[in-house]
Structure formats: structure tokens, C-alpha cells
Amino acid sequence: MLFRNLMYLFTFFGILSLNSCITTSIVPIRVYDPPEVKFPDSTCHITLVNRLNFPTANESCNNWKKNRIDSLVINNIAHQKLFEGIKDALYSSELIDTVTIVQKTREVKDSLNFDIEMKPMNWDTIGAISDRNRFDVLISLDGFIVKHLYSIKAAFGIIGSDNSALYYRIGKLEVSLSALFRIYDPDRKQLMEEYNYSDTIFWESTGLTMLAALRNLISKKDAISEAAYWAGFYYGERLIPQWEEVDRFYFIRGHPDLIEAAILAKEEKWLEAAEIWKVLAYEPDTKIASRAALNMALVSEMYDNLDAALNWTKKSYSLNKKESVEQYQKVLLERIRLYNKYIWTEE
């Protein structure tokens, strides 16, 4: 979140610069966001293990247990949707070839407690799963809680064709869930991450009466299924690299050569423009040199040379201490930090 805020703030300062003296131009570029977990090199096969599955077929159908059995069925459906979301997110990466889902019956068989949190898997169990189903990384679901809440409130206005209805009702169904995931590297016998994911999603509907508003809501089963799917998808997105389009600005005026380079940049001849900016970056006029250095930072980032981009921003800022350049430095420093943590360094 901090990284995104910095990126937006940097763009904001660039737009301010554009509007104030029309010396800059905005260009969208694609930046690479590394995954939040560094998988072993050449990871292509991932196994997902649901350790919370609880068979319900042999449970008693006594009335006092019926609601509990229904809740278990819904929980199992939520687990299934959660894993579908993770699977779809992982398959969106070209790096992942195979995702396998393993349903493992809950180890604490005498408990219907939904709040149970499993202890980490032992390596003998992981090895047994690996013998049956070869994988590079194992992700286990070790805790899962889903709750729902209905609410109703009055609103003022006219809905539908009933012009005499000055008051109506808004029904709301809120689903909150949390899931505990653990990621294992079987070759190194290493617990790579323990992560608690939580999210809340809600639906609203309207009606002239309280019952009508509630009746128009999505069903509890469908709401929980949808919330679980997207929770799984968003969790899975943490595990794969992403490309994101962001706006950057560069200087286009202040010197005849800046204008010439800007024409090349508009034609997307960035390397040719960079040849001009590189010379201007050492001009005696520090203001022009600062602008050219900032443009060189942009080209360096475009070609994913973040260290060079950072050095150019430092040069630009040393020549002309503009706040927008300082914000750009912070963006680049955060990108480099992420690369060092997840991409460039080996554990």
C-alpha cells in the first residue's frame, strides 16, 4: 500500500509540474512487481492441501445437529471455492505448469469446532504426499473461519414505480473470512511462509419492506462461495509476479535539444532520445542538466535498470532539488528493495 501511494504521489507531482509550466509530458510504463514469496528456482508444480476437510455423510441427522451439518457443508464448499481461486490465480502465471489440490480429512475427527487451527505439517507427512504427487512447493490451508451477518436500515427516497413510497429498506449481507496458509519447500525442508489472509465483502439490496429487502439479497451459500473464491484468488496473486501500468513524467522543454529528444520520445524512439539526454545531463546549466538526468532515469526504469535509474535521480536532485524527483527516488528505492528481497538475492 505504501509503495502504491508513493507511485501515485510521484505522478501527482509530475502532473503539477505539467500544469504549472507545461514543460513535462506524461508517459505510461509497465513495471514489474515481484511476488511476495520467493519460490525455489524453476518452481512449476504446486500442490494445495486442504487439511480442514470434514466429511459429513455419516453424521447423525438429528435436528439439533442439522444446523451444524449444514454449516460444515457450507464450510467445505467455501474451502473448495477458496482453492479454485488460488488455482486460477496461479495458472495466470506462465511460470506455473501444474496445480494439484489434495483433500486431507481433518486430523481432529472428534471436533466440529470451526475455529481450529492446525499445527504445521511434519516432514514425514509432506514426504508421503510428495511420493504420491511430485511437487516443488506445497501450500496448506491450516485454519479457516467464515462468518456472515445480515443487517437492515431505513432509507428515504422513491424506488420503482411506487411514487408514494417515501421510505424503503436496504438489506445488507456481510461475509468476513480469514484463512491461515503455510508454504513449504520440500527439498530444503523449510517452512517458507505462514500467512493469515483476511477480507470482508458485502452485498446490498433494496425493498419496500424489511422482508423484501432481505429476500432480494444473494443467498448465503452463494455469497460465501463468491467471497471464498476471491479471497483465494487475491491470496494466490501474492505468489506470482505481476505487471502494472503506472504513469511517469519527463521533461520536454527548456532547451532545443530537449525539444528534439521529446519528438523522438513521442515516436517511442527512447534510446535515441536517451543519447541526447545523456549529453545534456552534463550541461553547465544545472536546471537543464537536472531535467535531462531525470529523463535518463525514466529510460533506465523502462529497461528495468533500476540501479541506474536511482543514480540518475540522485544526480537530478543534486542539481535541482525538486520534490517530484525526491518522490521518484522513493519509488525506485522501494522497487529495488522488493527486487532484492524476492528476485535478486538467493537465500
N, C-alpha and C positions, 0 to 999 in steps of 0.2 A: 504493500500500500504506500509506504514512504517513497519507494522508487517511482511509482506511477505519479505521485504528487509532484515529485521533483521534475519529472518529464513534462507534466502539464505546466508547471511553473516556468520552466525554461521556455516552452512555446509561448506562454503568455508574455514574457519579457520580449521575446522576438517580435511578437505582433505589435507590442507597444512601440518598439523601435521602428517597425514598418509604418505604423500610422503617424508617428511623430515627424519623421523626416523623409520617408519613402526612400530609404537607402538600402532596404533589405528585401529579400524575396523568400517566400515560404516554400519548402520542398518536402514531400513525404518520403520517408525512407523506411525500409524494413529492418528491424533489429531482432537479434536472436536472444530469446530468453531461455537459459538452460533449465533443465528440470531441477526440482528442489531436492531430489535424492540422486546421488551418483551411483548408478548401477555399475557392476563389473563390465569391463570392456567386452564388446561383442555380445551383449545380452540380447537374445532374440526370442527366448521361450520363457514365459512367466506362468506360474501356477498360482491360482487363487484358491485358498482353503477356507471354507465356512465351518468353523468349529462350533457354531451355535445352533445348527440344525437340530430340531426336536421332532421326531416322528409323532403323529397324533392319531394314527389309525387304530391303535389298540387301547386308547384311553377310554375310560368309562364315560358314558353319555348321560350320567346323572345330571339333573337340572343345575345343581349347584356348581358343577364343573363345566357346564356347557359354555359359559362365557369365557372361561379360561382357555378351553379348547379353541374357540373361535379366535381368541387373541393370539394363540400360538400359530394358528393357520395364517393369520394376517402377518405375524412376525416373520414366518417362513417366506411368505410372498415378498415381504419387504427385503429380506436377505437376497432373494433371487433377483429382484429389480436392482438392488444395490450393486450386485456383481455384474449384471448386464451393463449398467452404466460404466463401471470400471473397464469392462472388456471393450466396450465401444470406444472409450477414450484411448485405451492402449493401442487398439487397432488403427486409430487415426494417425499413428506414427509409423513411418516407413521402416523404423528400426526393429519393430516387434513383428515376428512372424507367427507365433502361436501363443494363444492364451487358453489355458485349461482351467476349468472350475472343478474342484473336488468338494463334495458334500461330506462332512465328517460329523457323525452323530455326536451330540453334546456329551461330554465326558461325565458331567454331573447329572446322572439319569434320574435321580430321585428328587430333583428340584424343578419347580415351574417358575422360579424366580427369573424375571426378565433382566434384572439389573446385574446379573452375574458377570464377572469379568475374569476371563481365563488367564492363567499364568502363561508365560512364554512357553513355546513348544520345546521339547527336548530334541537333541540331535538324532537320537535313535528313531523317533517318530518322523522327523524330517527325512532321514535317510530311507526309511521304509516307503514314504511317499515318492521319493526320488527313484527308488528301484522300480516302481510301477509306472512312473510318469516322469521322464527326464526333464529337468528344467534348469534354468540359470538363476532364477530368483523366485522365492516363494513369498507370497503376501497372505497373511492370515487375518481373518476377522475374529477378534477376541473379545469384543464387547459391543453391544448394540442396544440402544434404548430409543423407542419412538413413542411420542405422546401426541394426543390431539385434543383440541379444545374448541368447543362451539361458543359463540357469543352473538348477541343481538343488540342493535342500537336503533334508536328512532332518528329519522331524518326529516327535514322539511322540504317540500317541493312537490312537483307533479310528475308522475311516471305513467307511461302508457297513454291510453285514451280517456282515462277517468280524470277529467279536469276538476272534479270535486274533491279529489284525494289530495289534501294538503300535507298529510303526514304519511310516510311509508317506513318500512323497516329494512335494515341492512343486516343480512346474516353473514357471519364470518366463521370459517373453519381454518384453524391454525394447526399446522403439523410441525413439531420440532423433533429433531433426531440427533443422536450422537453415535459415533462409531469409533471403536478402538481398532487400529490396524497395526500390525507388526510386519516388518520386511526382513527376510533372512537371505544371506548369501551362503548357500550350502557348501561351496568349495572352501571358502575361508572359515566356515562355521562362525559366522559373525551376524549378530543382530544389527542390522543397518539402521533401522528407524523404528520408533514407537510413536504413533501419531494419533491424537484424538481429533476427529473431524466432527464439527457440529454445524447445524444450519437450521433455519426456520423458514417455512414458506406458508403462505396463506391464500385463501380464496374467498371472494365475496360474492353475494348475490342480493337482489332486491325483491321485495314483495309488499303487497298492501297490508299483510298481516305478518305476525311473527312466524307462524307455521309456514306460510307461503315463502317467506324469505329463506327459511331453513330448508324447505323442501327443494328449492331451486339450486341449492348448493351441490357441488360434486359429491359423490358418495365417499364415505370414509375410506373404504378399501381402495378406490381409485386415487384418492388424494395421497394416501400413504405410499402407494405404489409409485406415483409420479415423483413425490418428494424423495423417496429412496433412490430412484433411478438417477435423478440429477445430483444427489449427494455423491453417489458412486462415480458419476461422470466427472464432476468437479474434483473429486479426490484423485481420480486417475489422471487428470490433466496435470497435476503436480509432478507426475512421474515421467513425463515426456517433454522434449523440447518444443518450444512454441516460437512462432514468428509473429511479430506485432508491428503494425504500421504506426509510425509516430511522425510528427512534424518537426522539422528543423528549419532554421533560417540561415541565410548567408548574405553577405554584403554585395551589392551590385553597382554602387555609385561612389563617387568621391575621388575617382582618378580615371583617366581614359582607359587604362589597362583593365581596371575593374569592370568597366562597361563592356569592353571586348570579351573578357572572360565570362561575363554574365550571359552574353549571347551564346557562347559555346555551351554553357551550363543549361540554358533553355533547350538546346538541341541534344541534351544529355551526353555531351562530349566532356565528361567530368575530368578525365585525365589530361586532356588538352587544356582545359581551364586551369587545372592544378599547376601546370607548367608556368602559367602566368602568375598565379597567386604565390607560388614558391619564390619567385624573384621579388615580387612586391613585398613579401614578408620581411625583407631586409632593406626596405626603403629608409632613407633618413627621416622622412615624415612618419613619426611614430603612430599617428592616427591611422594612416593608410596601411602601414605595416601590421598594425593590430588587426585591422579588418581582414587583410589577406591571410594572416595566421589563423584567424577564426575559420575562414573558408577552407583552409588546408585541414583543419581539424574535422570539418564536416566530411570532406572527401576521404580522409583516413577512416572515419567511422563507417562510411558507406562500404568500404572494402574490408571492414571488420578488423582493422588495425587499431585497436583501442589504445594501446600504449602510445603510439604516435599521435593519435587524436588528443590524448591527455597532454602530451608535451606541447602540442601546438596551442591548446587553450591556455596553458601556463604562459607561453610566450605572448599570446594575445593580451592576456590580463596584465602582464608585467608592463606592457607598452601603453595600455589604456584600460584603466580599471573599471570596466563596465559590469554592472550587476548581472546582466544576461549571460556574459561569459563565465562569471563565477558560478552561476546556476548550472551551466553546461558542464563545468568541471565536476560538480557534484553528481550529475547524471552519469558521467563517464566513470567516475570513481566507483559508483555503485555497480555499474555494469562489470567493471574489472573485478570487483570483489566477488560477484556471483560467478564469473568465469573461473577465478582462482579456486573457488570452493567446489564447484561442480564439474568443471571441464579440464582445466589445465593441469591441476595437481593430482598425483596419484597417492593414495593412502598407503 
